[in-house]
Amino acid sequence: MLQVSRSFLDPQILSRLSAVPLKPRHAMQGNVSGKHASPHRGSSVEFAEYRKYVPGDDLRRLDWRAFGRTDRYYVKEFEADTNLRCCAVLDTSGSMGFASKGMLTKIDYGRRICASLAYLAAQQGDAVGVSTVAEKIVQNIPPKRSAAHLKLLLDTLEKTKPQGETRLPEILDELAETVRQRALVVIISDFFVDPAQLKQCFEHLRFRKHDVAAFHLLDPQELSFAFGRPVRFVDMEGNTSLFVEPTEIADRYQRSLANYLKQMQQIVLETGVDYHRVTTSESYEHPMMRFLVGRTRGRGVR
Amino acid sequence: MSFLQPWMLLALPLIAIPIIIHLVNQRRFQTVPWAAMRFLLEANKMSSGYTKLRQWLILAMRTLALAALVLFTARPLTSGIMALLGGDSNRLAIVVLDRSPSMSETLPGANGNKLQMAVQQLGDTFRTLGIERIVAIDPVSEKPEEYTSVSQWLRATPQQTWSATTDIPGMLEKALLYAKNNRVGNTLVWLCSDMRDSDWRSRDGRWKAIQDGFKTLPQDVRFSVLDLSGNESNNRSVRVTSAQRIDGPKGPELSLNFRIDRSSSAANTSSNDTNSIPVEIAVGENRSVLNVDLNGNSAEVNDHRIPLELLRDDPNASRRGWGSVRLPSDSNPADDQSYFVFEQPPTRRTVIVSDTPELVAAIELCASIAPQQSVQCEAELLNPSQLDALDWSSVALMVWHQPLPSGKTLETLEKFVSSGGQLLLVPPESPDSNTAFGIQWMGWENPPSNPNQAIANASSDANASDDRGDTAADGLARIEQWQNDSQLLANTLSGAPLPLGQLGIRRVCKIDGDITPLASLSGGTPVLAKIDRTDSSITICATTPSDRDSTFAGDGIVLYVTIQRLLAIGATRVGTAKDVVAGTEHRIVNPTSAMAAGPESVPSSEYAMHSGIYLADDILVAINRGLAEEDPRMVDQDALQRMFGDLSWAKINAGKPASSLVQEIWRWFVVSMLAALLIEAILCLPRVKRPIPAKTSI
């Protein structure tokens, strides 16, 4: 395995995460043979079904024992195994640069999740690619399996800076079309966009039979809105500023945030997205572990 | 509202502290780059009505708490007395107490009478305000009393009313004199009264002088009128109208007339009370009870006979004595007892001074015929040169048929009149230009005969018809108008008017001076008149009773009645038993007099002010409250404004029992402050809200 040393990668956490395999929730469609279930029949050792022989079938695949018992021709079919194509989408808009005191910025946090995911995928021989997105797709590295590719990914992640506005819905639509079907699409963002638009994007990705997972990154201060004195808030994705008395507006802010999070939960339930709300105050190991363990519970469906 | 320490109000700007902190806090903002801007913008768009209201309420509560704290330290008072003091609690307090009988009334729920209530409330007020310099104006003593502490003033202030009507303008004149002479500083004059017009004398001409006097003072003088007026809840009063010793068929008797009145409010509230009142009549030490039935709100007992021969205990009682009529006690004890004295009627002596006795012979005749058997009358004709030898003390009526007196004679007559004697001026045959008693004879004239009928005033209409008839053709002038409400020409006991309309006048002597006509011819020429004096003791007859001048002698009824009435009035000075009004006879009743009956514990210096029976130089004097006390009129706001004019004054209602004129109300401000702080704390409490879960996985 390629030896990497990055500030955003913790070998100890990676070693603990490696204990749990990265599995898709659905059958994937890879390029090569791998560990994951494929929607096609293949030559693995795992029996799939009997099928009536039709002229043209390879005679070597006839089950003679079944012919002996039933005097009919049956072809024995086996499951096909394939590799996983994992596409990590990292939001690099300006809002991802926010961090309250003593916390990681959301982009740093997302970088850690993204790098760990890439490492884990590469470690089990799956193809992994990264798209950094803001107003547009800043950088798009398609999924590949090679160790050198992992280095490229990590280099790219290292250089990523938060800037620009978020146009996540449009970009996700674009990625849904450009990424080949049946891939694992992991979106790491603060999702500060209109939930209705997000729903449409998630449905689009699901329509393309992608396995969609979302890490929703939130800073603790964004949740608590704990400010003591009047504050002039400057939008990190534009020049808008707003002067407020936090004690006056906190109530309504909390109401608005709660309403938004409720909508998000509703959307991910409806669209079947593997959703993880993450507060940047906790170690990224925990959401990653929840993500991985959650996927081991169910068996892949073809 | 006023304050004991108004300088503490300088700290009132401190209430701006919360507002300043709020504004400073607004400027001490921090700039924070923020990612979740969409929620802020959404929150900003949401309705913020309650939140803003809460913020403003919090600010208001903080401001209110500070304001209450400052006001509390300034020691607020309930009434506007401090405003009256102009913030100067070191003002000299001049106290003018109304001690008239009506101030003896006890209001429902009160522990003492109005006077005691006023003294107690004033004492409390002085203590609260820290006033130590007090001057009390006393109508009896010439010099106002000065006190240097409230307790000293309270100890010295009498808590007992007297029977005299208070002369508030007179007391204010004394206060003015004191302020002028003693160069006092800023002064607040406290006038405690139940606002009776009889005490205030709102029409008195002295008020103008009082206004002018106080306005010229260099210091600031203000007036505080403590209004103690209140409805008399249950009050009856009694007044002896006459007490005469008469010789009855079985010996000497006392004929007593008295009147009982009940206040209208008492009549309403005590509807369950019986209308029969047990009246205790005391003659000397002997007492009897007479039940008197009230007719409506009053009752009049006339000619109640008490045989004097039965008074065995006192051998002199049949000749001269005293007594009282007393009602059961009620809300005002000051008018529940009326005293009287009686004696064997003295000889009613008339002295006629005339050079032409034939012209006044009719007067001499009328004056010498007694109206009752028990009364002795005598008339004496003198010429002016015999006056020096005259014993004036025995004269009841002086008829002066001479040119108007001057010099020593005038002085002697003035003394006679001022001592209660009656003087009847009859024009001489040849009037001169001499002036006396403010009048002058202007010469004889023949009034035009009046063919019309005599017109009496309202009450004499019934009799006027009898006067009509054959008088038009005799060439005599007729009396057209006369005052039948005056004492002299009043109707007879049966209610019939005197037959003045029948009198014919041939000649009258015109009069120049300030007079009040009692009977006038057509055109207003007076025939009988009174000289405008306070004692009303000089009567003028503008003609003589001789046939040459009038028919007074021929129709002698009017002349006889007039002379006898004058004699009856004048006889009061001759006797040794006198009925006087409280506060008017300081010369007769003085500290050397002895009190035979009356209120106890009265200082001898105030004898003349209290009702009772006094023995002064062998004269038995009954002192009673004046008729003015029966006058129910009150002084209203307009009258007060008229009396005080431009002076700084204020009326304070002090008529509530057991209440203080001024009260510190700092407790309310402490409560307000605590309430404001509590409300502020409640408003500042954070809302209990469901926390947003930090992590969620689906």
Interface residues (C-beta under 8 A of the other chain):
Chain A: G94 S95 M96 G97 F98 K106 D190 F192 L218 D219 P220 E222 L223 F227 R229 P230 V231 R232 F233 V234 D235 M236 E237 G238 T240 S241 L242 F243 V244 E245 T247 E248 I249 D251 R252 Y253 Q254 R255 S256 L257 A258 Y260 L261 Q265 V268 L269 V273 D274 Y275 H276 R277 V278 T279 S281 E282 H286 P287 R290 F291 G294
Chain B: N25 Q26 R28 F29 Q30 T31 V32 P33 W34 A35 A36 M37 R38 F39 L40 L41 E42 A43 N44 M46 S48 T51 K52 Q55 R687 K689 R690 I692 P693 A694 K695 T696 S697 I698
